[in-house]
Amino acid sequence: MVILDKTATKIIKLNSGAIPAIRSVLEQEAMVLLGLATTYVLVVNGASPRAVAQLRAFKQFDKDQPLGILTRGDRAMDVAKIPPPLKN
């Protein structure tokens, strides 16, 4: 895991013990770069407008370009923007 922020880059070996460190970084509105088996994923706290704006700036995305959201299945409706005709 690589933590990307304005002051430092930290590399932490990803394991179950790293979860508190990842959570702490996300709570501080910094980006985390996770190395997965076949790709890398940039992660931010989606509940933080500042963190999402930081991700958009980093990726050079404007406000109209969609971002992928990963969440638990039971929270999907809390974070999804679904047009009213499709909600039911």
Secondary structure, DSSP 8 states (H G I E B T S, - for coil): -EEE-SS-EEE---SGGGHHHHHHHHHTT-EEEEE-SS-EEEE--TT-HHHHHHHHHHHT--TTS-------GGGHHHH----HHHH-
